[in-house]
Amino acid sequence: MSIQEHEIEPTPGLPERLPAGENLLWQGAPEPGGLTRRAMGLRGVAIYFAAMLCLQAGLGFNAGQDAGGIAFGLAISAAIALVGLGLLYSIGRASARAALFTITDKRVVMRVGIALPMTINIPFTVIEGLARQVHSDGTEDLVLSIIKPHRLSYVALWPHLRVSHVLNPKPMLRALPQSEGVAQLLARALAASAGQPAAAIADAAEPTPRAAGAAALV
């Protein structure tokens, strides 16, 4: 497992050409909309700002402020909120455009990074489990659990990881089109690599352990 910074890609998404005997199975990028909404937490942030605006208005009325003063204060706060949401939206879209995921019959490769692209190589041998989360927008998130003591950098992975797992970062292939069947493809590849029969892919909250057939088919 390794992280490499690079500027030139001899093969798109890869810092070097695939070695002999390794085969490309799939390559693709996250859907910008799905990644931006979920990775940046736009809905939660928008709700927070809306609640703060309501609170600000209520406090203003209770303090006896006139309607014009309250409206002026709300306009300034709303502008600040829109700037914040705009920044998050821009970061999310840029992260999606910069990302490219590759699956071979031996590893998962994540090319991430906006200003400084880097490639994260995750061999199948360090993947302990695979889980997925399906979303109503037609995309799915794939979560990889890494065998200890192997560990990836939280900063290097963000936002392509489960945000709640700080001490043991879990790489996440976010917002992949369900129609491409990436979860099934990776599940089969992991199962073949481990010499295990296919089982069911677990929900993202409980990754299927590879020893029990993590690379599985739903």
N, C-alpha and C positions, 0 to 999 in steps of 0.2 A: 504494500500500500504506500503510495507516494503522492506528493504535491509538487508540481513543476510549473514555474512561471515561464512564459514564452511569448514571442512576438510573431513568429512565423510557423505556420502549420503546413507541413508537407502533405498531410491528409486532413481535410476539414474536421475539426473537433479532436484531433490527435496530434501530440507533439512530434510523432515520428510514424513512419509507415508500420503497418501491422507486420509482426515477424512471421516467418514461414510457419504454417501449421495453425495459425489463429485466424478465425473467420468472422467477418462482420455479419451480425444478425439483424441489427436495427440501429437507426440513427434518426434523431429528431429533436425538436425543441419544444419548450412549454408554450401553451397558449397564453399570450400576454394578459388577456382579461382575467383568466382564472388565477394566474400567479399573482397579479397585482391585487385583486380583491382579497385573497386569503393570506398571502405572505406578508403583505403590508398592513393587514387588518383594517382596511378602509372603512368597513361598515361599523366596527366597534369605535374607531376614532371619530367617525362622523356622529355617532350617537352620543359620544362623550361631549363633543363640542356643542351639539344641540342642547344637551342637558345643562351645560354651563351657561349657554345663552338664556335659557329659561330661568335658571337660578339668578343670573345677573338682572334680568328684568324684574323678577319678584323682589329682590333686595332693593332695587331702585324704587319701586312703588311703595314698599314698606318704609323706606327712608324719606318719602315725601318728595321725590324728584319729579319735575314736570315731564310730560310726555316727550317733549323735544330733546331734553337732556338724556332720557333713557334711550330714545331712538338713536341718538348720536353715538352713545356708548356701545349700543348693540351693533351699529354699523361698523365701528372700528374692530370690535371683537370678531364679527363675522368675517371681515376682511382677513384678519390674522388666521382664522380657522381655515379659510379657503386657500391661503398661501400654504399652510401646513399640509392640507389634503393634496394640494397640487404637487408639492414636493414628494410626498409618498407615492402618488400616482406616477410621477416621472421616474422615480427610482425603480418602481416595480416594472414599468414598461422597458426601461433600459436593461434591467436584470434579465428579463425574458428574451430580449433581442440578443443579448450577449451569450446566453446559455445554449449549449449544444450537448446532448446526451448520446452516448454510444454504448451499445451492448454487443459484445463479442461472445464467443463460446468459452471465454476464459475470465472475463472481467467486465466491470461497469466503468465507464470513463465519463467524467463530468467536466466539461469545459465551462468555467464560470468566471465572473469578474468583469466589471464595467471598464474601469480605467486601465487595469493591469490584468489581462486574461491569464488564467492558470488552469492547469489540467490536473484533476484528481483521479488517480488510478485506484480502483477498488477490486482486487482479485476476488474471484468467487471463494477462494480458500479462507478469506476473513469475514465472509458474510454469514452471519448466524441465522438470520431470519428475514422473511419478506412479508410485508403486509401492504394492503392498499385501502384507500378511502375513495369511494365513488361519489361524485357530485352531480347535482341536477343540471349543470350547464354542459354535460356531456364529456367532462374531463375526469381524470382520476389521478390521485397522488400515490406514488409508490414509496414506501418507507423501508430502508435497509437497516437492520441491526448488525452492528459490528462486534465480532468476538473480542472479548478482553484478553490481553491488555492493549490490543490495537486501538488506536484512537485518532480521530481526525480533528483538525482545528475548527472550532465553532465559527471563528471570524472568517476563515477561508471558505467555509460552506455557505454562510448566510447569503441570501435567504433560502437556500436550497436545503433546508433541514427542518426537523421538528423543533420549533422554537423552545418548547418547554423542557427539552433534554439538554441542559447546559453542561453538566459534568460528563455525560456520555453522549456526545452528539450523534444523531442518527441522520445520515444523508437521505435526502428526499428528492425524488424525481417528480417535480410538481407539474400539475395542470397538463397532463398528457392526454391526447384525444382517446377516449374509450374505444372508438372505432378502429384504432390501429392494433388493439389487442396486445399492448406492450407488457401488461401484467402477466398474461398467459405465456408470452414468449420468454420472458425472463424466468418465470417459474419453471418452465420446461428446461431451460438452459442450466439453471441451478441444480435441478434434479438430476440431469444427465451428468453434470460435473461431479456430483456427490455419489452417483450410482444408486440413487434412491428413487422409489416409485413416486409418482405425482400424487399429491393430496390436495386439499382445498386451501386457497390463499386466505389467510386470516384477515380479520378486520384490522384497521390501522392501529387500534388500541392494543391489540395482542398479536404481535408478529408470530407467524408459524416458525418454530425452530427448524433449522435446516436438517438437523439429525433425524427429525421425524418427517422429513419430506417438505421442507419449506418451499422449494421450487415446485409449485403445484399448479394445478389447473382448476379453474372454476367453471 
